[in-house]
Amino acid sequence: MPNIKSAKKRVKVTAVKTMQNKMFRTQLKTEMKKYEAAVAAGDLALAQETYKAAVKKIDKAVSRGILHKNAGARKKSQFTKKLNAMA
């Protein structure tokens, strides 16, 4: 446990940021699962809608540093290929 005031604050701030990152990562995974489910169901309209939401979340995750930029690009590419294969 830290004794210095600034170190105590860093512990608190790190805990808050970690929780925010976990929450965002969970939301990201949920959006991705919704898209995968729509593709599996074969529902083109729902797939297009969830595709937009998933890509937006991926972009935000990359900008926040939660997801590596190449991993984000790879996921978006995979999602786009699946969507184009449906149409």
C-alpha positions in Angstrom: 0.0 0.0 0.0 1.4 3.4 -1.0 2.3 6.0 1.6 2.7 9.0 -0.7 -0.4 11.0 -1.5 0.3 11.0 -5.3 0.9 7.3 -5.3 -2.4 6.7 -3.4 -4.2 8.8 -6.1 -2.5 6.8 -8.9 -3.9 3.6 -7.3 -7.4 5.0 -7.3 -7.2 6.4 -10.8 -5.7 3.1 -12.1 -8.6 1.2 -10.5 -11.2 3.4 -12.2 -9.5 3.3 -15.6 -9.2 -0.5 -15.4 -12.9 -0.8 -14.7 -13.8 1.6 -17.5 -11.6 -0.5 -19.9 -13.2 -3.7 -18.8 -16.7 -2.3 -19.3 -15.8 -1.0 -22.7 -14.2 -4.3 -23.7 -17.3 -6.2 -22.6 -19.5 -3.8 -24.7 -17.2 -4.4 -27.6 -17.5 -8.2 -27.3 -21.3 -7.9 -27.0 -21.5 -5.9 -30.2 -19.3 -8.4 -32.0 -21.4 -11.3 -30.8 -24.6 -9.6 -31.9 -23.2 -9.2 -35.4 -22.0 -12.8 -35.5 -25.5 -13.9 -34.4 -27.1 -11.8 -37.2 -24.8 -13.3 -39.8 -25.5 -16.8 -38.5 -29.2 -16.2 -38.7 -28.9 -15.0 -42.2 -30.8 -11.7 -41.5 -29.2 -9.2 -43.9 -31.0 -6.1 -42.5 -30.0 -6.9 -38.9 -26.5 -7.8 -40.0 -26.0 -4.5 -41.7 -27.3 -2.6 -38.6 -25.1 -4.6 -36.2 -22.2 -4.3 -38.6 -22.2 -0.5 -38.3 -22.4 -0.7 -34.5 -19.6 -3.3 -34.2 -17.3 -1.4 -36.6 -17.9 1.8 -34.6 -17.0 0.1 -31.3 -13.9 -1.5 -32.9 -12.7 2.0 -34.0 -13.3 3.4 -30.6 -11.4 0.6 -29.0 -8.5 1.1 -31.3 -8.4 4.9 -30.6 -8.6 4.2 -26.8 -5.7 1.7 -27.0 -7.9 -1.2 -25.8 -7.4 -3.0 -29.1 -4.3 -3.0 -31.3 -4.8 -1.1 -34.6 -3.9 -4.2 -36.7 -6.3 -6.4 -34.7 -9.0 -3.8 -35.2 -8.4 -3.7 -38.9 -8.4 -7.5 -39.1 -11.7 -7.7 -37.3 -13.3 -5.1 -39.5 -12.0 -6.9 -42.6 -13.4 -10.2 -41.4 -16.8 -8.6 -40.7 -16.9 -6.9 -44.1 -16.1 -10.1 -45.9 -19.0 -11.9 -44.1 -21.4 -9.1 -44.8 -20.5 -9.0 -48.5 -20.8 -12.8 -48.7 -24.4 -12.5 -47.5 -25.4 -9.9 -50.1 
